Amino acid sequence: MTQLIEDVEEEFDAMAILGLYEFTWWQQIGSRPDEHDLIVARAHEAYAVFKERHPDTWLGWITWPGMQPELAQRAEPDTELDFILDSTAQSDAPILVLVDGTVD
């Protein structure tokens, strides 16, 4: 768990935005389908820890290309967290991200 959080924090610190899929991507979910439920559960745990460490982040939607904080649109408060990147979706399908709320 510690390594997962460090990995996503490094990405977040560099970009001020983080795709929720990163929480499962770093756990190599694609190569471990038999552990899908465990990986998603661990993603939820890591997300909670991340949010505690970064309380100013907000949940938003963004489309490719352009993972830039200023392009994200705020998600509704009741949006269900989705940690799985759908490789079959169209390239412009929106994905959930965490955005650094301290960056203007």
N, C-alpha and C positions, 0 to 999 in steps of 0.2 A: 504494500500500500504506500509506503514512504517513497519508494522509487517512482511509482506511478504519479504521485502528487508532484514530486520534483520535476518529472518530465513535462507534465502539462503546465506547471508554473513557469518553466523555462520558455516554453512556446508562448505563453500568455505575456510574459514580461517582454519578450522580443516584439510581439505584434499588437498588444493591447486588445486582442480578440482571440477567442479560442472556440473552435468547433466542438460541440458536445461529443461528436464521434471520436475525438481524440482520447476520451476516457476509455474507450474500448479498443481503439486502434493501437495504443501503446501496449495493450495486453495481448496483442496479436490475435484478435478474435477470429479473423479469417482463417488462420491456420489451426484453430482449436475449437471447431464447431461443437465438439462433445462437451465443452465447458461453457457454452453460451450463457446459461442461466447464472452461473457463478461469476462470469466476467461482467455481465450486466449488473448484478448485485454489487460487485466491487466498484463498478463505475458510479452507482448511486452513492455509495459510501464516500468515495473520493470526491464526488461533486459536493457533498455536504461539508466535508472538511475544507475544500477549496473555497466555498462560499463563506465559511467562517473566517478564513484568512483574508478574503477579499470581499468584504461586505458591500462595497460600492459597485460591484459588478451587476449587470442586468442582463436578462435573457432576451435574445432577439432572433430575428430571422435575417438571413442573407442568401444571396444567390451567387453562383460562380459566374464569371471570375470576379475577383476583387474582394478578398477577405480584408476589408478595411473597416475599422470601427464606424466611421462616419456614414457608411452605406447600410448599416444594420437598421432594421425596423423593430421597435419594441414588440415583444410577444405579449399576449394576454396573460394576466396573472395565473390563470388556471391551465396554462399550456402544459401538456404532459411532456415530461422529459424524454427525449429520444436520442439514445447514444449510438444508434446503429446507422451507418452511412449506407444508403441503398444504392448498390452498384448498378442496379437495373433502372434507376430513375433517370430522367432526362438531365442533361448537364446543367440546365438552368433551374432545376427544382430547388426550392428553398431548404436551407438546413438551419438547425438551431445552433446558436452561438452564445457564448458569454462575452460581454463587452465591458471593458474597463470604464467605469463611470467617472473616474477621476481625470480622464483625458478629454480635452476639449477639441 
